Amino acid sequence: MSNYSPVKIAPDFDDRYPDSSARATECAMNLVRTADLLEKRIAALLAPFDLSPATGLVLSILADSSAPISPNQIADRLILSRASVTSLLDSLEKRGYVVRQPHQSDRRMLLVKLTPKGHQVANDFRPVVHRQEKTWLGALNENQQEQLISSLHLLQLSLAETGKEA
């Protein structure tokens, strides 16, 4: 990538922010940059399917589910508000990819399931994205990928726990 430059922290960071950590800030900033790069690459792969990364994730969650699931379950998996998920579902429903149906035992709840058309589009775009993920993450060997997964899980757990205190 011609305009790529890793995020680096100024040498005087620790002097300017004595109760902070230059290494922690550099890690956080590079994680954000990496997430942004991945999201842009995934968006480009999904554009021919007229999907955003968020709508693609909703379709993937539903495709992996053995039964219809609630919008709340989708929101929890995506770490989005219920209102955001409702908007995504509205868009997918208009295109005929999902249907919302009443819950069998709780009439106040809705369940969401893929339509055959939704299954087809999920089956079409997922191999494209997954092949590319293999290529992108090929920059790391298997052991490095395992270490990255473990490190990210630890960080996610820490953020989830400290988020409860904030």
C-alpha positions as CSV (number, residue, x, y, z in Angstrom):
1,M,0.0,0.0,0.0
2,S,1.7,3.2,-1.2
3,N,0.3,5.6,1.4
4,Y,0.6,3.2,4.4
5,S,2.4,4.3,7.4
6,P,2.1,2.7,10.8
7,V,0.8,4.8,13.7
8,K,3.7,5.8,15.9
9,I,3.6,7.8,19.1
10,A,5.7,10.9,19.6
11,P,8.9,10.3,21.6
12,D,7.8,12.8,24.3
13,F,4.4,11.1,24.8
14,D,5.3,9.8,28.3
15,D,6.5,13.3,29.4
16,R,3.4,15.0,28.1
17,Y,1.0,12.3,29.5
18,P,2.7,10.9,32.6
19,D,-0.2,8.8,33.8
20,S,-0.5,7.2,30.4
21,S,1.3,4.6,28.3
22,A,2.8,5.4,24.9
23,R,2.7,1.6,24.1
24,A,-1.0,1.3,25.1
25,T,-1.9,4.3,23.0
26,E,0.1,3.1,20.0
27,C,-1.7,-0.3,20.3
28,A,-5.1,1.3,20.5
29,M,-4.5,3.6,17.6
30,N,-3.1,0.7,15.4
31,L,-6.1,-1.5,16.3
32,V,-8.5,1.3,15.2
33,R,-6.5,1.7,12.0
34,T,-6.5,-2.0,11.3
35,A,-10.3,-2.2,11.9
36,D,-10.9,0.7,9.6
37,L,-8.7,-0.9,6.8
38,L,-10.6,-4.2,7.2
39,E,-14.0,-2.6,7.2
40,K,-13.1,-0.6,4.0
41,R,-11.8,-3.8,2.3
42,I,-14.9,-5.7,3.3
43,A,-17.2,-2.9,2.1
44,A,-15.5,-3.0,-1.3
45,L,-16.0,-6.7,-1.5
46,L,-19.7,-6.4,-0.5
47,A,-20.4,-3.4,-2.8
48,P,-21.2,-5.6,-5.9
49,F,-23.8,-7.4,-3.7
50,D,-25.3,-4.0,-2.7
51,L,-24.5,-4.8,0.9
52,S,-22.8,-2.8,3.6
53,P,-20.5,-4.6,6.2
54,A,-23.3,-4.3,8.7
55,T,-26.0,-5.8,6.5
56,G,-23.6,-8.5,5.5
57,L,-23.0,-9.3,9.1
58,V,-26.7,-9.5,9.8
59,L,-27.1,-11.9,6.9
60,S,-24.2,-14.0,8.1
61,I,-25.6,-14.2,11.6
62,L,-28.9,-15.4,10.3
63,A,-27.3,-17.8,7.8
64,D,-25.3,-19.4,10.7
65,S,-28.4,-19.7,12.9
66,S,-30.3,-23.0,12.9
67,A,-33.5,-21.2,13.8
68,P,-35.0,-17.7,13.5
69,I,-33.6,-15.3,16.0
70,S,-34.7,-12.1,17.7
71,P,-33.5,-8.6,16.7
72,N,-32.1,-8.3,20.3
73,Q,-29.9,-11.4,19.7
74,I,-28.7,-9.8,16.4
75,A,-28.0,-6.5,18.3
76,D,-26.1,-8.3,21.0
77,R,-23.9,-10.1,18.4
78,L,-23.2,-6.9,16.5
79,I,-22.8,-4.7,19.5
80,L,-25.4,-2.3,18.1
81,S,-28.5,-0.7,19.4
82,R,-31.9,-2.3,18.8
83,A,-32.8,0.8,16.7
84,S,-29.8,0.3,14.5
85,V,-30.6,-3.3,13.9
86,T,-34.2,-2.4,13.2
87,S,-33.0,-0.1,10.4
88,L,-30.7,-2.8,9.0
89,L,-33.6,-5.3,9.1
90,D,-35.9,-2.8,7.4
91,S,-33.4,-2.5,4.5
92,L,-32.9,-6.3,4.2
93,E,-36.7,-7.0,4.4
94,K,-37.4,-4.4,1.6
95,R,-35.0,-6.4,-0.6
96,G,-36.6,-9.7,0.2
97,Y,-33.6,-11.1,2.1
98,V,-35.3,-11.5,5.6
99,V,-38.7,-11.8,7.0
100,R,-39.9,-10.9,10.5
101,Q,-42.4,-13.2,12.1
102,P,-44.2,-13.3,15.4
103,H,-42.6,-15.4,18.2
104,Q,-44.7,-18.6,18.8
105,S,-45.0,-18.2,22.6
106,D,-44.5,-14.4,23.2
107,R,-46.6,-12.3,20.8
108,R,-44.7,-9.2,21.8
109,M,-41.5,-10.6,20.3
110,L,-40.5,-10.9,16.7
111,L,-38.1,-13.4,15.1
112,V,-36.1,-12.9,12.0
113,K,-35.2,-15.5,9.4
114,L,-33.6,-15.5,6.0
115,T,-35.7,-16.0,2.9
116,P,-34.4,-18.2,0.1
117,K,-33.2,-15.1,-1.6
118,G,-31.3,-14.1,1.6
119,H,-29.7,-17.5,1.8
120,Q,-28.6,-17.2,-1.8
121,V,-27.0,-13.8,-1.4
122,A,-25.3,-15.0,1.8
123,N,-24.0,-18.1,0.0
124,D,-22.8,-15.8,-2.8
125,F,-20.9,-13.2,-0.8
126,R,-19.5,-15.2,2.1
127,P,-17.0,-17.3,0.2
128,V,-15.7,-14.1,-1.5
129,V,-15.1,-12.4,1.8
130,H,-13.7,-15.5,3.5
131,R,-11.2,-16.1,0.7
132,Q,-10.0,-12.6,1.0
133,E,-9.7,-12.8,4.8
134,K,-7.4,-15.8,4.3
135,T,-5.2,-13.7,2.0
136,W,-5.2,-10.7,4.3
137,L,-4.4,-12.7,7.4
138,G,-1.8,-14.7,5.5
139,A,0.6,-11.9,6.5
140,L,0.6,-13.8,9.9
141,N,1.5,-17.5,10.2
142,E,-0.9,-19.9,12.0
143,N,0.8,-19.4,15.4
144,Q,0.7,-15.6,15.0
145,Q,-3.0,-15.8,14.1
146,E,-3.7,-17.9,17.2
147,Q,-1.7,-15.4,19.3
148,L,-3.6,-12.5,17.8
149,I,-7.0,-14.2,18.5
150,S,-6.0,-14.9,22.1
151,S,-4.7,-11.3,22.6
152,L,-7.9,-9.8,21.1
153,H,-10.1,-12.0,23.3
154,L,-8.2,-10.8,26.4
155,L,-8.5,-7.2,25.3
156,Q,-12.2,-7.7,24.5
157,L,-12.8,-9.2,28.0
158,S,-10.9,-6.4,29.7
159,L,-12.9,-3.7,27.7
160,A,-16.2,-5.5,28.5
161,E,-15.3,-5.6,32.2
162,T,-14.0,-2.0,32.5
163,G,-16.9,-0.8,30.4
164,K,-19.3,-1.8,33.2
165,E,-17.4,0.5,35.6
166,A,-17.4,3.6,33.4
